[in-house]
């Protein structure tokens, strides 16, 4: 399985990197789901049905709007 680095800015404005195993490069929504599960395990269990279907990339939007976490990049680890 390929390893990926997701670079993001957390709610304190600090740039951080988390590493994940995924078969294919995660898109921004999948990256947001991985980051949310790692950093915010309780909210990760909540249903986003207020946003799902009405908004593209609901997890990505929720992370940015509610938690001030913004994903900057997704890159493979050699």
ZAROVO-303844 format. One record per residue: x, y, z of N, C-alpha, C in turn; residue number from 1. Coordinates in Angstrom, 3 decimals. Layout:
atom n_c1:X; n_c2:Y; n_c3:Z; ca_c1:X; ca_c2:Y; ca_c3:Z; c_c1:X; c_c2:Y; c_c3:Z; nr:NUM
...
// end
This chain:
atom n_c1:0.848; n_c2:-1.178; n_c3:0.000; ca_c1:0.000; ca_c2:0.000; ca_c3:0.000; c_c1:0.899; c_c2:1.247; c_c3:0.000; nr:1
atom n_c1:0.521; n_c2:2.231; n_c3:-0.773; ca_c1:1.278; ca_c2:3.473; ca_c3:-0.899; c_c1:1.107; c_c2:4.342; c_c3:0.344; nr:2
atom n_c1:2.150; n_c2:5.058; n_c3:0.732; ca_c1:2.084; ca_c2:5.994; ca_c3:1.852; c_c1:1.968; c_c2:7.419; c_c3:1.293; nr:3
atom n_c1:1.135; n_c2:8.219; n_c3:1.962; ca_c1:0.876; ca_c2:9.587; ca_c3:1.516; c_c1:1.059; c_c2:10.552; c_c3:2.672; nr:4
atom n_c1:1.591; n_c2:11.726; n_c3:2.366; ca_c1:1.705; ca_c2:12.815; ca_c3:3.336; c_c1:0.636; c_c2:13.850; c_c3:3.039; nr:5
atom n_c1:-0.115; n_c2:14.207; n_c3:4.053; ca_c1:-1.112; ca_c2:15.265; ca_c3:3.908; c_c1:-0.624; c_c2:16.437; c_c3:4.741; nr:6
atom n_c1:-0.358; n_c2:17.543; n_c3:4.073; ca_c1:0.110; ca_c2:18.751; ca_c3:4.739; c_c1:-1.088; c_c2:19.664; c_c3:4.944; nr:7
atom n_c1:-1.215; n_c2:20.194; n_c3:6.152; ca_c1:-2.358; ca_c2:21.035; ca_c3:6.473; c_c1:-1.965; c_c2:22.086; c_c3:7.507; nr:8
atom n_c1:-2.808; n_c2:23.098; n_c3:7.622; ca_c1:-2.654; ca_c2:24.130; ca_c3:8.642; c_c1:-3.723; c_c2:23.858; c_c3:9.682; nr:9
atom n_c1:-3.290; n_c2:23.728; n_c3:10.955; ca_c1:-4.263; ca_c2:23.416; ca_c3:12.009; c_c1:-4.937; c_c2:24.677; c_c3:12.538; nr:10
atom n_c1:-5.762; n_c2:24.504; n_c3:13.557; ca_c1:-6.547; ca_c2:25.615; ca_c3:14.091; c_c1:-5.707; c_c2:26.666; c_c3:14.815; nr:11
atom n_c1:-4.414; n_c2:26.398; n_c3:15.017; ca_c1:-3.518; ca_c2:27.379; ca_c3:15.633; c_c1:-2.629; c_c2:28.052; c_c3:14.590; nr:12
atom n_c1:-2.849; n_c2:27.735; n_c3:13.323; ca_c1:-2.061; ca_c2:28.325; ca_c3:12.252; c_c1:-0.720; c_c2:27.640; c_c3:12.037; nr:13
atom n_c1:-0.550; n_c2:26.470; n_c3:12.634; ca_c1:0.701; ca_c2:25.733; ca_c3:12.523; c_c1:0.591; c_c2:24.720; c_c3:11.383; nr:14
atom n_c1:1.589; n_c2:24.722; n_c3:10.503; ca_c1:1.593; ca_c2:23.759; ca_c3:9.411; c_c1:2.051; c_c2:22.413; c_c3:9.962; nr:15
atom n_c1:1.297; n_c2:21.361; n_c3:9.655; ca_c1:1.587; ca_c2:20.019; ca_c3:10.151; c_c1:1.492; c_c2:19.019; c_c3:9.010; nr:16
atom n_c1:2.059; n_c2:17.841; n_c3:9.261; ca_c1:2.013; ca_c2:16.760; ca_c3:8.273; c_c1:1.564; c_c2:15.494; c_c3:8.983; nr:17
atom n_c1:0.635; n_c2:14.785; n_c3:8.370; ca_c1:0.210; ca_c2:13.468; ca_c3:8.843; c_c1:0.435; c_c2:12.490; c_c3:7.697; nr:18
atom n_c1:0.805; n_c2:11.272; n_c3:8.047; ca_c1:1.055; ca_c2:10.230; ca_c3:7.044; c_c1:-0.032; c_c2:9.153; c_c3:7.134; nr:19
atom n_c1:-0.464; n_c2:8.705; n_c3:5.957; ca_c1:-1.518; ca_c2:7.703; ca_c3:5.878; c_c1:-1.195; c_c2:6.687; c_c3:4.789; nr:20
atom n_c1:-1.710; n_c2:5.479; n_c3:4.941; ca_c1:-1.604; ca_c2:4.444; ca_c3:3.920; c_c1:-2.901; c_c2:4.412; c_c3:3.127; nr:21
atom n_c1:-2.793; n_c2:4.558; n_c3:1.817; ca_c1:-3.943; ca_c2:4.461; ca_c3:0.917; c_c1:-3.463; c_c2:3.802; c_c3:-0.370; nr:22
atom n_c1:-4.323; n_c2:3.015; n_c3:-0.970; ca_c1:-3.946; ca_c2:2.342; ca_c3:-2.205; c_c1:-3.720; c_c2:3.350; c_c3:-3.343; nr:23
atom n_c1:-4.601; n_c2:4.364; n_c3:-3.428; ca_c1:-4.490; ca_c2:5.396; ca_c3:-4.461; c_c1:-4.399; c_c2:6.752; c_c3:-3.784; nr:24
atom n_c1:-3.935; n_c2:7.747; n_c3:-4.532; ca_c1:-3.826; ca_c2:9.091; ca_c3:-3.956; c_c1:-5.210; c_c2:9.567; c_c3:-3.517; nr:25
atom n_c1:-5.342; n_c2:9.955; n_c3:-2.230; ca_c1:-6.639; ca_c2:10.452; ca_c3:-1.765; c_c1:-6.950; c_c2:11.819; c_c3:-2.380; nr:26
atom n_c1:-8.227; n_c2:12.048; n_c3:-2.693; ca_c1:-8.619; ca_c2:13.380; ca_c3:-3.130; c_c1:-8.760; c_c2:14.261; c_c3:-1.887; nr:27
atom n_c1:-9.093; n_c2:15.512; n_c3:-2.059; ca_c1:-9.171; ca_c2:16.448; ca_c3:-0.933; c_c1:-10.239; c_c2:16.022; c_c3:0.081; nr:28
atom n_c1:-11.368; n_c2:15.501; n_c3:-0.375; ca_c1:-12.432; ca_c2:15.059; ca_c3:0.529; c_c1:-11.968; c_c2:13.862; c_c3:1.372; nr:29
atom n_c1:-11.339; n_c2:12.884; n_c3:0.721; ca_c1:-10.838; ca_c2:11.716; ca_c3:1.448; c_c1:-9.744; c_c2:12.139; c_c3:2.435; nr:30
atom n_c1:-8.872; n_c2:13.058; n_c3:2.018; ca_c1:-7.823; ca_c2:13.570; ca_c3:2.911; c_c1:-8.452; c_c2:14.252; c_c3:4.128; nr:31
atom n_c1:-9.512; n_c2:15.013; n_c3:3.907; ca_c1:-10.210; ca_c2:15.676; ca_c3:5.011; c_c1:-10.802; c_c2:14.650; c_c3:5.964; nr:32
atom n_c1:-11.345; n_c2:13.555; n_c3:5.428; ca_c1:-11.898; ca_c2:12.495; ca_c3:6.278; c_c1:-10.804; c_c2:11.832; c_c3:7.110; nr:33
atom n_c1:-9.642; n_c2:11.601; n_c3:6.504; ca_c1:-8.519; ca_c2:10.990; ca_c3:7.230; c_c1:-8.015; c_c2:11.910; c_c3:8.340; nr:34
atom n_c1:-7.861; n_c2:13.192; n_c3:8.020; ca_c1:-7.389; ca_c2:14.162; ca_c3:9.013; c_c1:-8.405; c_c2:14.296; c_c3:10.143; nr:35
atom n_c1:-9.674; n_c2:14.393; n_c3:9.802; ca_c1:-10.710; ca_c2:14.532; ca_c3:10.815; c_c1:-10.729; c_c2:13.318; c_c3:11.746; nr:36
atom n_c1:-10.607; n_c2:12.121; n_c3:11.198; ca_c1:-10.602; ca_c2:10.906; ca_c3:12.021; c_c1:-9.400; c_c2:10.876; c_c3:12.959; nr:37
atom n_c1:-8.274; n_c2:11.412; n_c3:12.508; ca_c1:-7.045; ca_c2:11.414; ca_c3:13.320; c_c1:-7.085; c_c2:12.496; c_c3:14.402; nr:38
atom n_c1:-7.477; n_c2:13.707; n_c3:14.015; ca_c1:-7.421; ca_c2:14.845; ca_c3:14.941; c_c1:-8.687; c_c2:15.025; c_c3:15.766; nr:39
atom n_c1:-9.814; n_c2:14.663; n_c3:15.201; ca_c1:-11.106; ca_c2:14.894; ca_c3:15.850; c_c1:-11.926; c_c2:13.604; c_c3:15.823; nr:40
atom n_c1:-11.525; n_c2:12.589; n_c3:16.588; ca_c1:-12.191; ca_c2:11.288; ca_c3:16.476; c_c1:-13.675; c_c2:11.288; c_c3:16.839; nr:41
atom n_c1:-14.098; n_c2:12.107; n_c3:17.786; ca_c1:-15.524; ca_c2:12.128; ca_c3:18.149; c_c1:-16.355; c_c2:12.770; c_c3:17.037; nr:42
atom n_c1:-16.000; n_c2:13.976; n_c3:16.554; ca_c1:-16.783; ca_c2:14.545; ca_c3:15.446; c_c1:-16.723; c_c2:13.695; c_c3:14.171; nr:43
atom n_c1:-15.677; n_c2:12.901; n_c3:14.018; ca_c1:-15.569; ca_c2:12.051; ca_c3:12.825; c_c1:-16.691; c_c2:11.028; c_c3:12.780; nr:44
atom n_c1:-17.240; n_c2:10.692; n_c3:13.936; ca_c1:-18.339; ca_c2:9.727; ca_c3:14.003; c_c1:-19.698; c_c2:10.357; c_c3:13.702; nr:45
atom n_c1:-19.782; n_c2:11.666; n_c3:13.709; ca_c1:-21.051; ca_c2:12.356; ca_c3:13.483; c_c1:-21.425; c_c2:12.340; c_c3:12.006; nr:46
atom n_c1:-22.695; n_c2:12.365; n_c3:11.732; ca_c1:-23.213; ca_c2:12.378; ca_c3:10.379; c_c1:-23.237; c_c2:13.815; c_c3:9.870; nr:47
atom n_c1:-22.778; n_c2:14.004; n_c3:8.645; ca_c1:-22.774; ca_c2:15.346; ca_c3:8.042; c_c1:-23.978; c_c2:15.545; c_c3:7.123; nr:48
atom n_c1:-25.115; n_c2:14.946; n_c3:7.450; ca_c1:-26.234; ca_c2:15.008; ca_c3:6.520; c_c1:-26.796; c_c2:16.413; c_c3:6.323; nr:49
atom n_c1:-26.410; n_c2:17.380; n_c3:7.134; ca_c1:-26.793; ca_c2:18.765; ca_c3:6.846; c_c1:-26.062; c_c2:19.283; c_c3:5.610; nr:50
atom n_c1:-24.864; n_c2:18.767; n_c3:5.376; ca_c1:-24.054; ca_c2:19.241; ca_c3:4.257; c_c1:-24.053; c_c2:18.273; c_c3:3.079; nr:51
atom n_c1:-24.147; n_c2:16.987; n_c3:3.358; ca_c1:-24.064; ca_c2:15.999; ca_c3:2.287; c_c1:-25.215; c_c2:16.177; c_c3:1.305; nr:52
atom n_c1:-24.859; n_c2:16.145; n_c3:0.037; ca_c1:-25.857; ca_c2:16.291; ca_c3:-1.007; c_c1:-26.128; c_c2:17.744; c_c3:-1.377; nr:53
atom n_c1:-25.829; n_c2:18.657; n_c3:-0.466; ca_c1:-26.041; ca_c2:20.077; ca_c3:-0.762; c_c1:-24.720; c_c2:20.773; c_c3:-1.033; nr:54
atom n_c1:-23.655; n_c2:20.151; n_c3:-0.650; ca_c1:-22.350; ca_c2:20.775; ca_c3:-0.773; c_c1:-21.347; c_c2:19.757; c_c3:-1.296; nr:55
atom n_c1:-20.498; n_c2:20.176; n_c3:-2.210; ca_c1:-19.393; ca_c2:19.320; ca_c3:-2.626; c_c1:-18.385; c_c2:19.270; c_c3:-1.488; nr:56
atom n_c1:-17.816; n_c2:18.113; n_c3:-1.268; ca_c1:-16.775; ca_c2:17.922; ca_c3:-0.251; c_c1:-17.195; c_c2:18.407; c_c3:1.138; nr:57
atom n_c1:-18.241; n_c2:17.811; n_c3:1.723; ca_c1:-18.752; ca_c2:18.282; ca_c3:3.013; c_c1:-17.745; c_c2:18.195; c_c3:4.155; nr:58
atom n_c1:-16.903; n_c2:17.157; n_c3:4.160; ca_c1:-15.920; ca_c2:17.028; ca_c3:5.238; c_c1:-14.871; c_c2:18.115; c_c3:5.131; nr:59
atom n_c1:-14.419; n_c2:18.385; n_c3:3.921; ca_c1:-13.429; ca_c2:19.439; ca_c3:3.687; c_c1:-13.986; c_c2:20.791; c_c3:4.127; nr:60
atom n_c1:-15.230; n_c2:21.071; n_c3:3.777; ca_c1:-15.875; ca_c2:22.328; ca_c3:4.165; c_c1:-16.030; c_c2:22.414; c_c3:5.676; nr:61
atom n_c1:-16.457; n_c2:21.331; n_c3:6.304; ca_c1:-16.648; ca_c2:21.306; ca_c3:7.750; c_c1:-15.337; c_c2:21.530; c_c3:8.497; nr:62
atom n_c1:-14.263; n_c2:20.881; n_c3:8.042; ca_c1:-12.965; ca_c2:21.073; ca_c3:8.696; c_c1:-12.536; c_c2:22.531; c_c3:8.657; nr:63
atom n_c1:-12.708; n_c2:23.147; n_c3:7.495; ca_c1:-12.279; ca_c2:24.535; ca_c3:7.338; c_c1:-13.189; c_c2:25.500; c_c3:8.105; nr:64
atom n_c1:-14.496; n_c2:25.358; n_c3:7.962; ca_c1:-15.432; ca_c2:26.300; ca_c3:8.570; c_c1:-15.561; c_c2:26.140; c_c3:10.083; nr:65
atom n_c1:-15.594; n_c2:24.908; n_c3:10.560; ca_c1:-15.852; ca_c2:24.679; ca_c3:11.977; c_c1:-14.596; c_c2:24.459; c_c3:12.809; nr:66
atom n_c1:-13.522; n_c2:23.972; n_c3:12.178; ca_c1:-12.324; ca_c2:23.640; ca_c3:12.938; c_c1:-11.090; c_c2:24.408; c_c3:12.502; nr:67
atom n_c1:-11.217; n_c2:25.285; n_c3:11.519; ca_c1:-10.101; ca_c2:26.100; ca_c3:11.017; c_c1:-8.912; c_c2:25.251; c_c3:10.584; nr:68
atom n_c1:-9.184; n_c2:24.093; n_c3:9.990; ca_c1:-8.133; ca_c2:23.223; ca_c3:9.475; c_c1:-8.229; c_c2:23.247; c_c3:7.954; nr:69
atom n_c1:-7.097; n_c2:23.593; n_c3:7.310; ca_c1:-7.096; ca_c2:23.691; ca_c3:5.864; c_c1:-6.007; c_c2:22.783; c_c3:5.285; nr:70
atom n_c1:-6.393; n_c2:21.912; n_c3:4.370; ca_c1:-5.442; ca_c2:21.012; ca_c3:3.738; c_c1:-4.706; c_c2:21.764; c_c3:2.640; nr:71
atom n_c1:-3.383; n_c2:21.665; n_c3:2.660; ca_c1:-2.558; ca_c2:22.366; ca_c3:1.683; c_c1:-2.124; c_c2:21.469; c_c3:0.527; nr:72
atom n_c1:-1.713; n_c2:20.223; n_c3:0.858; ca_c1:-1.236; ca_c2:19.352; ca_c3:-0.207; c_c1:-1.300; c_c2:17.881; c_c3:0.197; nr:73
atom n_c1:-1.272; n_c2:17.044; n_c3:-0.834; ca_c1:-1.237; ca_c2:15.595; ca_c3:-0.670; c_c1:-0.112; c_c2:15.109; c_c3:-1.565; nr:74
atom n_c1:0.880; n_c2:14.430; n_c3:-0.987; ca_c1:2.002; ca_c2:13.984; ca_c3:-1.793; c_c1:2.437; c_c2:12.583; c_c3:-1.382; nr:75
atom n_c1:2.958; n_c2:11.811; n_c3:-2.364; ca_c1:3.408; ca_c2:10.456; ca_c3:-2.044; c_c1:4.710; c_c2:10.490; c_c3:-1.261; nr:76
atom n_c1:4.892; n_c2:9.470; n_c3:-0.424; ca_c1:6.152; ca_c2:9.313; ca_c3:0.300; c_c1:6.949; c_c2:8.260; c_c3:-0.455; nr:77
atom n_c1:8.138; n_c2:8.635; n_c3:-0.922; ca_c1:8.931; ca_c2:7.673; ca_c3:-1.696; c_c1:9.407; c_c2:6.494; c_c3:-0.862; nr:78
// end
